[in-house]
């Protein structure tokens, strides 16, 4: 591709006719600053049902044990005290237990630990006490009072298999044992380093950045003709976000490498500046 000018003007469709512009980024993916899609797949409905059954069984078992223990200990107390203790039992066994467990383990109930799941916020961050308490309170109604039917129906029709407690808490459950493959940084081509450093690189859409990253990672396994066509189309797509144009004799793949490497360098420097600023302000 050496000697071919980098095209300018409206980019053609990179992903083909009729295909969504989010090809390369799953609906449940997050995009890192290096344009790496971090897949956090939600736990399957079967895993969620199994996990929920284990948690409910544990809650009922603890409830019965505490009920037996309370009548053994409070046998000499009056009915009012026994009634108070009996009222507190479900609060401790089916609300306090999962709330404390999830809070301390950052999103894991006993059922999650067995099956290999974890509850996270919708932004993929760790859950806190508020989210855990909301899930437990709603779970008491949908899992115990309604025998789990609302939870199963909600999980079956929601995009991330969310039960009602997840919808209200802003959480969802992921497969905690899912492995994320580490991706190596894109290297800067030596001949384009000067151009890339001085170029104005606008915010590239995450979808396009991930497609470019995936192409650069997998290009060596492609046949020459499809590889050349894909590189040319991606340069067309990213051209509106970069100025000035790179040298006219720059290979398309080197142009993509230079843009992604420089984008990563700038993001890294920006994050470091922000970290130093926060450190100075918090002294």
C-alpha positions as CSV (number, residue, x, y, z in Angstrom):
1,X,0.0,0.0,0.0
2,X,3.0,2.3,-0.1
3,X,2.6,5.4,-2.2
4,X,-1.2,5.5,-1.9
5,X,-2.6,8.7,-0.5
6,X,-4.7,8.7,2.6
7,X,-8.2,9.5,1.5
8,X,-10.2,12.4,2.9
9,X,-13.8,13.3,2.9
10,X,-16.8,11.3,4.1
11,X,-15.7,7.8,5.1
12,X,-17.3,4.8,3.5
13,X,-19.1,2.1,5.6
14,X,-16.4,0.1,7.3
15,X,-18.5,-2.7,8.6
16,X,-20.5,-3.5,5.4
17,X,-24.0,-2.8,4.4
18,X,-26.8,-3.4,6.8
19,X,-24.5,-4.2,9.7
20,X,-24.6,-2.3,12.9
21,X,-21.9,0.2,13.6
22,X,-21.2,-1.5,16.9
23,X,-19.6,-4.6,15.3
24,X,-16.5,-5.4,17.4
25,X,-18.0,-4.1,20.6
26,X,-20.5,-6.3,22.3
27,X,-23.5,-4.8,24.0
28,X,-22.1,-5.8,27.4
29,X,-18.5,-4.7,26.7
30,X,-16.6,-1.8,28.2
31,X,-13.9,0.0,26.2
32,X,-10.5,0.8,27.9
33,X,-8.3,3.7,27.0
34,X,-6.3,1.5,24.7
35,X,-9.4,0.6,22.7
36,X,-9.6,-2.8,24.2
37,X,-13.1,-4.2,24.6
38,X,-13.3,-5.7,28.1
39,X,-16.1,-8.3,27.9
40,X,-18.0,-8.6,31.1
41,X,-20.6,-11.2,30.1
42,X,-23.6,-11.5,32.4
43,X,-24.2,-14.8,34.2
44,X,-26.5,-17.1,32.3
45,X,-30.1,-17.7,33.5
46,X,-29.3,-21.2,34.6
47,X,-26.4,-20.2,36.7
48,X,-28.5,-17.4,38.2
49,X,-31.3,-19.8,39.1
50,X,-28.9,-22.3,40.7
51,X,-27.2,-19.5,42.6
52,X,-30.5,-18.2,43.8
53,X,-31.7,-21.6,44.9
54,X,-28.6,-22.1,47.0
55,X,-29.0,-18.7,48.6
56,X,-32.7,-19.3,49.3
57,X,-31.9,-22.8,50.8
58,X,-29.2,-21.3,53.0
59,X,-31.5,-18.5,54.1
60,X,-34.4,-20.9,55.0
61,X,-32.0,-23.2,56.8
62,X,-30.6,-20.3,58.9
63,X,-34.1,-19.0,59.5
64,X,-35.2,-22.4,60.9
65,X,-32.1,-22.8,63.0
66,X,-32.5,-19.3,64.5
67,X,-36.2,-20.1,65.1
68,X,-35.3,-23.3,67.0
69,X,-32.6,-21.5,68.9
70,X,-34.8,-18.6,69.8
71,X,-37.5,-20.9,71.3
72,X,-34.8,-22.8,73.2
73,X,-33.3,-19.7,74.6
74,X,-36.5,-17.6,75.1
75,X,-38.6,-20.4,76.5
76,X,-39.1,-18.6,79.8
77,X,-39.9,-15.2,78.2
78,X,-43.4,-13.9,77.6
79,X,-45.2,-14.0,74.3
80,X,-44.3,-10.4,73.4
81,X,-40.6,-11.1,73.6
82,X,-40.9,-14.3,71.6
83,X,-42.9,-12.4,69.0
84,X,-40.2,-9.7,68.7
85,X,-37.5,-12.3,68.3
86,X,-39.6,-14.2,65.7
87,X,-40.0,-10.9,63.7
88,X,-36.3,-10.3,63.7
89,X,-35.4,-13.8,62.4
90,X,-36.3,-13.3,58.7
91,X,-34.5,-9.9,58.8
92,X,-31.3,-11.5,60.0
93,X,-31.4,-14.6,57.9
94,X,-32.7,-13.4,54.5
95,X,-31.8,-9.7,54.5
96,X,-28.9,-9.1,56.8
97,X,-26.9,-12.2,55.8
98,X,-26.8,-11.6,52.0
99,X,-26.3,-7.9,52.6
100,X,-23.3,-8.4,54.8
101,X,-21.9,-11.2,52.6
102,X,-22.2,-9.2,49.4
103,X,-20.7,-6.1,51.0
104,X,-17.7,-7.9,52.5
105,X,-17.0,-9.9,49.4
106,X,-17.6,-7.1,47.0
107,X,-20.5,-8.7,45.2
108,X,-20.6,-12.3,46.1
109,X,-23.3,-14.2,47.9
110,X,-22.8,-17.8,49.0
111,X,-24.5,-19.0,45.9
112,X,-22.3,-16.8,43.8
113,X,-19.2,-18.2,45.4
114,X,-20.3,-21.8,44.6
115,X,-21.3,-21.1,41.0
116,X,-18.7,-18.6,40.1
117,X,-20.7,-15.3,39.8
118,X,-20.3,-11.8,41.1
119,X,-22.6,-8.8,41.3
120,X,-21.3,-5.6,39.8
121,X,-22.7,-2.1,39.2
122,X,-24.0,-1.3,35.7
123,X,-20.7,0.5,35.1
124,X,-18.9,-2.7,36.0
125,X,-17.6,-1.2,39.3
126,X,-17.8,-3.1,42.6
127,X,-21.0,-3.0,44.6
128,X,-21.3,-1.3,47.9
129,X,-23.6,-1.5,51.0
130,X,-26.5,0.4,49.3
131,X,-26.6,-1.9,46.3
132,X,-26.4,-5.0,48.4
133,X,-29.1,-3.8,50.8
134,X,-31.4,-3.0,47.9
135,X,-31.0,-6.4,46.3
136,X,-31.6,-8.1,49.6
137,X,-34.8,-6.1,50.4
138,X,-36.3,-6.7,47.0
139,X,-35.0,-10.3,47.1
140,X,-37.1,-11.0,50.2
141,X,-40.2,-10.2,48.2
142,X,-39.4,-11.7,44.9
143,X,-37.4,-14.8,46.1
144,X,-39.3,-15.7,49.3
145,X,-42.7,-14.1,49.3
146,X,-43.3,-14.8,45.6
147,X,-41.3,-18.1,45.4
148,X,-38.8,-16.6,42.9
149,X,-41.3,-16.2,40.0
150,X,-40.8,-12.5,39.6
151,X,-37.0,-13.0,39.6
152,X,-37.1,-15.7,37.0
153,X,-39.4,-13.8,34.7
154,X,-37.4,-10.5,35.0
155,X,-34.1,-12.3,34.4
156,X,-35.5,-14.1,31.4
157,X,-36.7,-11.0,29.6
158,X,-34.0,-8.5,30.6
159,X,-30.9,-7.9,28.5
160,X,-28.4,-8.8,31.2
161,X,-30.5,-11.4,33.0
162,X,-31.4,-8.9,35.8
163,X,-33.9,-9.7,38.5
164,X,-36.0,-7.0,40.0
165,X,-33.5,-6.3,42.7
166,X,-30.8,-5.7,40.1
167,X,-33.0,-3.3,38.2
168,X,-33.6,-1.2,41.3
169,X,-30.1,-1.4,42.6
170,X,-28.4,-0.7,39.2
171,X,-26.5,-3.9,39.2
172,X,-26.1,-7.1,37.2
173,X,-24.4,-10.4,37.7
174,X,-21.3,-11.5,35.7
175,X,-19.4,-14.7,35.3
176,X,-16.6,-14.0,37.7
177,X,-14.4,-16.9,36.4
178,X,-14.4,-15.5,32.9
179,X,-10.8,-14.7,31.8
180,X,-10.0,-11.5,30.0
181,X,-7.2,-11.9,27.5
182,X,-4.4,-9.4,27.9
183,X,-3.6,-7.3,24.8
184,X,-0.2,-5.9,24.0
185,X,0.1,-2.2,23.1
186,X,0.4,-1.2,19.5
187,X,3.9,-0.1,18.6
188,X,4.6,3.3,17.0
189,X,6.1,3.0,13.4
190,X,9.4,4.8,13.4
191,X,8.7,6.7,10.2
192,X,5.4,8.2,11.5
193,X,6.3,9.1,15.1
194,X,7.0,12.8,14.3
195,X,3.7,13.1,12.3
196,X,1.7,11.4,15.0
197,X,3.0,13.5,17.9
198,X,2.1,16.7,16.1
199,X,-1.2,15.5,14.6
200,X,-4.6,16.7,16.0
201,X,-6.4,13.4,16.9
202,X,-10.0,14.0,17.8
203,X,-12.0,11.6,20.0
204,X,-12.3,8.5,18.0
205,X,-15.6,6.6,18.6
206,X,-15.1,3.6,20.8
207,X,-16.7,1.3,18.2
208,X,-14.3,2.4,15.5
209,X,-11.3,2.3,17.9
210,X,-12.0,-1.3,18.9
211,X,-12.4,-2.4,15.2
212,X,-9.0,-0.9,14.4
213,X,-7.5,-2.5,17.4
214,X,-8.9,-5.9,16.5
215,X,-7.8,-5.6,12.9
216,X,-4.2,-4.7,13.9
217,X,-4.1,-7.6,16.4
218,X,-5.4,-10.1,13.9
219,X,-4.0,-8.8,10.6
220,X,-1.1,-11.3,10.4
221,X,-3.6,-14.1,10.1
222,X,-5.5,-12.5,7.2
223,X,-5.0,-13.1,3.5
224,X,-3.2,-10.2,1.7
225,X,-6.1,-9.0,-0.3
226,X,-8.7,-8.8,2.5
227,X,-6.1,-7.4,4.8
228,X,-5.3,-4.6,2.3
229,X,-9.0,-3.8,1.7
230,X,-9.7,-3.7,5.5
231,X,-6.7,-1.4,6.2
232,X,-7.8,1.0,3.5
233,X,-11.4,1.1,4.7
234,X,-10.3,1.7,8.3
235,X,-8.1,4.6,7.2
236,X,-11.0,6.1,5.3
237,X,-13.1,5.8,8.5
238,X,-10.6,7.3,10.8
239,X,-9.5,10.1,8.5
240,X,-12.1,12.7,9.6
241,X,-10.8,12.4,13.1
242,X,-7.1,13.1,12.3
243,X,-5.4,16.2,10.9
244,X,-3.2,16.9,9.1
245,X,-3.1,13.9,6.8
246,X,0.0,11.6,7.2
247,X,2.8,11.4,4.6
248,X,1.5,10.3,1.2
249,X,3.8,7.3,1.0
250,X,2.7,6.0,4.4
251,X,1.3,2.4,4.3
252,X,-2.3,2.3,5.6
253,X,-1.4,-0.2,8.3
254,X,1.4,2.0,9.6
255,X,-1.0,4.9,9.7
256,X,-3.4,2.9,11.8
257,X,-0.6,1.8,14.1
258,X,0.6,5.4,14.5
259,X,-2.8,6.7,15.4
260,X,-3.6,4.0,18.0
261,X,-0.1,4.2,19.6
262,X,-0.3,8.0,19.9
263,X,-3.8,7.8,21.2
264,X,-2.7,5.4,23.9
265,X,0.3,7.6,24.8
266,X,-1.9,10.7,25.1
267,X,-4.4,8.9,27.2
268,X,-1.7,7.6,29.5
269,X,-0.2,11.1,30.0
270,X,-3.6,12.6,30.7
271,X,-4.4,10.0,33.3
272,X,-1.0,10.6,34.9
273,X,-1.5,14.3,35.0
274,X,-4.9,13.9,36.6
275,X,-3.4,11.5,39.2
276,X,-0.7,14.1,40.1
277,X,-3.3,16.8,40.3
278,X,-5.5,14.8,42.7
279,X,-2.4,14.0,44.8
280,X,-1.5,17.7,45.1
281,X,-5.1,18.7,45.9
282,X,-5.4,16.0,48.6
283,X,-2.2,16.8,50.4
